[in-house]
Amino acid sequence: MSARTTMARLSLTAIAMSDTLPDHLSNDPRSKFYDEQILARGIGIRLNGVEKTTVEEYCVSEGWVRMAVPRALDRRGRPMTLKFSGKVEPYFLDTAPAASPSE
């Protein structure tokens, strides 16, 4: 297989997978689950049907999210987090707007 064919397949795979979210994602750049391109699109998280805005990390298959605790810092100055379990539903915030009916 030539390099050109391989690159074409990789780019087609990237286009096809662009609307799927990873199973595990973190917004901490030090984490191995950090993905800047996905986070730039904007991610929303629902835990047990309720939208959460302070999610630092999530895992769909294990069913948990890590959320920041307001006004609490650890000894290194980073926000403290608590782990909550339940049904995790991630989604992109930048979905295409619905077409309005013409009048």
SEMI-668266 format. One line per 10 residues: number of its first residue (from 1); their letters; for each residue x negated, z negated, y of C-alpha. Coordinates in Angstrom, 2 decimals. Each point is the difference from the previous one (the first is absolute). Layout:
<recs>
NUM) A) X,Z,Y ~ ...
</recs>
This chain:
<recs>
1) MSARTTMARL) 0.00,0.00,0.00 ~ -1.39,0.90,3.41 ~ -0.32,-2.41,2.89 ~ 2.55,1.99,2.01 ~ 2.64,-0.36,-2.75 ~ -0.68,-3.72,-0.29 ~ 0.35,-0.50,3.78 ~ 3.26,1.98,0.02 ~ 1.43,-2.21,-2.75 ~ -1.10,-3.16,1.80
11) SLTAIAMSDT) 1.62,1.09,3.26 ~ 3.25,0.89,-1.80 ~ -0.02,-3.40,-1.68 ~ -0.54,-1.72,3.36 ~ 2.94,1.89,1.50 ~ 2.25,-0.84,-2.94 ~ -0.94,-3.68,0.05 ~ 0.23,-0.42,3.76 ~ 3.48,-1.59,-0.16 ~ -0.70,-2.50,-2.76
21) LPDHLSNDPR) -1.18,-3.49,0.79 ~ -2.63,-1.77,-2.09 ~ 0.98,-2.83,-2.31 ~ -2.33,-2.41,1.83 ~ -0.91,0.23,3.70 ~ -1.75,-2.32,2.46 ~ -0.51,0.20,3.76 ~ -3.35,-1.86,-0.21 ~ -2.93,2.46,0.34 ~ -2.13,-2.18,-2.31
31) SKFYDEQILA) 2.46,0.42,-2.90 ~ -0.44,2.67,-2.66 ~ 3.74,0.73,0.39 ~ -0.35,0.97,3.69 ~ 0.96,3.61,0.86 ~ -0.20,0.90,3.68 ~ 1.78,3.35,-0.33 ~ 3.09,-1.52,-1.59 ~ 0.09,-2.93,2.42 ~ -0.24,2.41,2.96
41) RGIGIRLNGV) 3.35,1.51,-1.02 ~ 1.68,-3.40,0.19 ~ 1.29,-1.99,-2.95 ~ 3.14,-2.08,-0.23 ~ 0.56,-2.64,-2.69 ~ 3.23,-1.45,-1.35 ~ -0.23,-3.14,-2.14 ~ 3.23,-0.70,-1.92 ~ 1.86,2.36,2.34 ~ -1.19,-1.69,3.23
51) EKTTVEEYCV) -2.41,1.82,2.31 ~ -3.24,-1.93,0.59 ~ -2.29,0.70,2.96 ~ -2.96,-2.32,-0.64 ~ -1.12,1.42,-3.37 ~ -3.79,0.09,-0.41 ~ -0.10,1.30,-3.58 ~ 2.45,1.00,-2.74 ~ 0.12,0.91,-3.69 ~ 3.12,1.71,-1.33
61) SEGWVRMAVP) -0.76,-0.25,-3.73 ~ -0.72,-3.73,0.16 ~ 2.85,-0.64,2.46 ~ -1.70,-1.92,2.81 ~ -0.91,0.23,3.67 ~ -2.49,-1.97,2.06 ~ 1.33,-0.92,3.45 ~ -1.78,-1.54,2.97 ~ 0.98,-3.50,1.07 ~ 0.65,-0.18,3.76
71) RALDRRGRPM) -2.55,-1.98,2.05 ~ -2.06,-1.02,-3.05 ~ -3.61,1.08,-0.46 ~ -2.44,-0.59,-2.84 ~ -3.49,-1.35,0.58 ~ -1.32,3.52,0.72 ~ 2.60,0.64,2.71 ~ 2.15,2.40,-2.04 ~ 3.77,-0.51,-0.34 ~ 1.02,-2.13,-2.96
81) TLKFSGKVEP) 2.25,1.73,-2.51 ~ 2.61,-1.09,-2.51 ~ 0.92,1.93,-3.14 ~ 3.72,0.67,-0.56 ~ 1.50,1.48,-3.18 ~ 2.98,2.29,-0.37 ~ 1.03,3.65,0.00 ~ -2.43,1.90,2.27 ~ 1.17,3.29,1.57 ~ -2.61,1.76,2.17
91) YFLDTAPAAS) 0.95,3.03,2.09 ~ -1.47,2.21,2.73 ~ 1.20,-0.66,3.56 ~ -0.65,3.58,1.17 ~ 2.58,1.71,-2.19 ~ 1.54,3.13,1.43 ~ 3.02,-0.74,2.20 ~ 3.38,1.02,-1.33 ~ 1.34,3.27,1.36 ~ 2.74,-0.57,2.53
101) PSE) 3.17,2.07,-0.43 ~ 0.37,2.77,2.55 ~ 3.02,-0.22,2.25
</recs>
